[in-house]
Amino acid sequence: MSTPESLQDVYIDELKDLWSANDQMLKVIKKITAKASDAALKDMLTKSQDGIASHTAILKELIAGQDEKVSKDHCKGMEGLAAEAIKHVIEEGPDKGPVLDVLIIAQYQRMTHYGIAGFGTAAAFAKALGLKDDNKKLRDATKDIYASDAFMTKLAETSVNLEAEDA
């Protein structure tokens, strides 16, 4: 990433950073899905992989639409979140069961919150730049991410956390 000189530059940098963040999150989700014990959690993790891939396709489309080289910039923020998820779920977490499911949800939500912030910020940049179509696509993606986060919160509060408490 070169030094941004305009909001347009910042917008493009954000899109490229989000692409990298999505790729990193997708790799982690693929690794932890098989470890989930709760059927609803496993199903949501599987569905989220398609959502992440769809959002990545949107990012590539938006970058190309700005006549930019369709490439990504390594996201160090997600790198740290992904490393934490691997540490807590794969390396140090229990082999299976409700306590592991609690850890999976916690790490998933941390990564998801990063996505909410990034996509929301990119949508605001697009709006300021008068890129109405980009803004709509980014807002729709943000809504999708919010919905998956809300599902995970409900799942945690209504079943997974309770099961872990009894474990």
C-alpha positions as CSV (number, residue, x, y, z in Angstrom):
1,M,0.0,0.0,0.0
2,S,1.3,3.4,-1.0
3,T,0.6,6.5,1.0
4,P,-3.0,7.4,0.3
5,E,-3.5,10.9,-1.1
6,S,-7.3,10.9,-1.4
7,L,-10.5,9.3,0.0
8,Q,-10.5,7.3,-3.2
9,D,-7.1,5.9,-2.3
10,V,-8.2,5.1,1.2
11,Y,-11.4,3.4,-0.1
12,I,-9.4,1.2,-2.5
13,D,-6.9,0.3,0.3
14,E,-9.9,-0.7,2.6
15,L,-11.3,-2.9,-0.1
16,K,-8.0,-4.7,-0.6
17,D,-7.5,-5.1,3.1
18,L,-10.9,-6.5,3.5
19,W,-10.2,-9.1,0.8
20,S,-7.2,-10.3,2.7
21,A,-9.1,-10.3,6.0
22,N,-11.9,-12.4,4.4
23,D,-9.3,-14.9,3.0
24,Q,-7.7,-15.3,6.4
25,M,-11.0,-15.7,8.2
26,L,-12.2,-18.2,5.6
27,K,-9.1,-20.4,6.2
28,V,-9.7,-20.4,10.0
29,I,-13.4,-21.1,9.6
30,K,-12.6,-24.1,7.4
31,K,-10.3,-25.4,10.1
32,I,-12.6,-25.0,13.0
33,T,-15.9,-26.1,11.5
34,A,-15.2,-29.8,11.8
35,K,-14.3,-29.3,15.5
36,A,-17.8,-27.9,16.4
37,S,-20.0,-30.2,18.4
38,D,-23.3,-28.3,18.3
39,A,-25.2,-29.0,15.0
40,A,-26.5,-25.5,14.7
41,L,-23.0,-24.0,15.2
42,K,-21.5,-26.4,12.6
43,D,-24.3,-25.5,10.2
44,M,-23.7,-21.8,10.7
45,L,-20.0,-22.1,10.2
46,T,-20.5,-24.0,7.0
47,K,-23.0,-21.4,5.7
48,S,-20.7,-18.6,6.7
49,Q,-18.0,-19.9,4.4
50,D,-20.3,-19.3,1.4
51,G,-21.1,-15.8,2.8
52,I,-17.4,-14.9,3.1
53,A,-16.7,-16.1,-0.4
54,S,-19.6,-14.1,-1.7
55,H,-18.4,-11.0,0.1
56,T,-14.9,-11.5,-1.3
57,A,-16.4,-11.7,-4.8
58,I,-18.1,-8.3,-4.2
59,L,-14.8,-6.8,-3.0
60,K,-13.0,-8.0,-6.2
61,E,-15.8,-6.6,-8.3
62,L,-15.7,-3.2,-6.5
63,I,-11.9,-3.0,-6.9
64,A,-12.2,-3.8,-10.6
65,G,-14.9,-1.2,-10.9
66,Q,-12.5,1.5,-9.8
67,D,-10.1,0.6,-12.6
68,E,-7.6,-0.7,-10.1
69,K,-5.4,-3.8,-10.2
70,V,-7.5,-6.6,-8.6
71,S,-5.2,-7.5,-5.8
72,K,-5.3,-7.6,-2.0
73,D,-3.1,-6.1,0.7
74,H,-2.2,-8.3,3.6
75,C,-4.4,-7.5,6.6
76,K,-2.4,-7.5,9.8
77,G,-5.4,-6.9,11.9
78,M,-7.1,-10.2,10.8
79,E,-3.8,-11.9,10.9
80,G,-3.8,-11.4,14.7
81,L,-7.4,-12.4,15.1
82,A,-6.9,-15.5,13.0
83,A,-3.8,-16.4,15.0
84,E,-5.8,-16.0,18.2
85,A,-8.6,-18.2,16.9
86,I,-6.1,-21.0,15.9
87,K,-4.4,-20.7,19.3
88,H,-7.6,-20.8,21.4
89,V,-9.6,-23.3,19.3
90,I,-7.1,-25.7,17.7
91,E,-3.9,-25.5,19.7
92,E,-5.1,-25.0,23.3
93,G,-8.9,-25.8,23.2
94,P,-10.4,-29.0,24.3
95,D,-10.8,-31.7,21.6
96,K,-14.6,-31.4,21.5
97,G,-17.7,-30.5,23.4
98,P,-19.6,-27.4,24.6
99,V,-16.5,-25.6,26.0
100,L,-14.9,-25.8,22.6
101,D,-18.1,-24.6,21.0
102,V,-18.0,-21.5,23.3
103,L,-14.4,-20.8,22.2
104,I,-15.4,-21.2,18.6
105,I,-18.2,-18.7,18.9
106,A,-16.1,-16.2,20.7
107,Q,-13.3,-16.4,18.1
108,Y,-15.8,-16.3,15.2
109,Q,-17.4,-13.2,16.7
110,R,-14.1,-11.4,17.1
111,M,-13.3,-12.0,13.5
112,T,-16.9,-11.0,12.5
113,H,-16.7,-7.8,14.4
114,Y,-13.6,-6.8,12.4
115,G,-15.6,-7.5,9.2
116,I,-18.5,-5.4,10.4
117,A,-16.2,-2.5,11.1
118,G,-14.3,-2.8,7.8
119,F,-17.4,-3.3,5.6
120,G,-19.2,-0.5,7.4
121,T,-16.3,1.8,7.0
122,A,-15.9,1.0,3.3
123,A,-19.6,1.6,2.8
124,A,-19.3,5.0,4.4
125,F,-16.3,5.8,2.1
126,A,-18.3,4.7,-1.0
127,K,-21.2,6.9,0.1
128,A,-19.0,9.9,0.6
129,L,-17.5,9.3,-2.9
130,G,-20.9,9.2,-4.5
131,L,-20.6,5.5,-5.3
132,K,-24.2,4.5,-4.7
133,D,-24.0,1.0,-6.1
134,D,-20.8,0.3,-4.1
135,N,-22.4,1.7,-1.0
136,K,-25.4,-0.6,-1.4
137,K,-23.4,-3.7,-2.0
138,L,-21.2,-3.0,1.0
139,R,-24.2,-2.1,3.3
140,D,-25.9,-5.4,2.2
141,A,-22.7,-7.3,3.0
142,T,-22.5,-5.5,6.4
143,K,-26.1,-6.6,7.1
144,D,-25.2,-10.2,6.3
145,I,-22.3,-10.1,8.7
146,Y,-24.5,-8.5,11.4
147,A,-27.0,-11.3,10.9
148,S,-24.4,-14.0,11.4
149,D,-23.1,-12.3,14.5
150,A,-26.6,-12.0,15.9
151,F,-27.2,-15.7,15.2
152,M,-24.0,-16.6,17.1
153,T,-25.0,-14.4,20.0
154,K,-28.4,-16.1,20.2
155,L,-26.9,-19.6,19.9
156,A,-24.4,-18.8,22.6
157,E,-27.0,-17.3,25.0
158,T,-29.7,-19.9,24.5
159,S,-27.8,-23.1,24.3
160,V,-24.0,-23.3,23.9
161,N,-23.0,-21.3,26.9
162,L,-25.6,-23.1,29.1
163,E,-24.3,-26.5,27.9
164,A,-20.7,-25.4,28.7
165,E,-21.7,-24.3,32.1
166,D,-23.0,-27.8,32.9
167,A,-19.9,-29.5,31.4
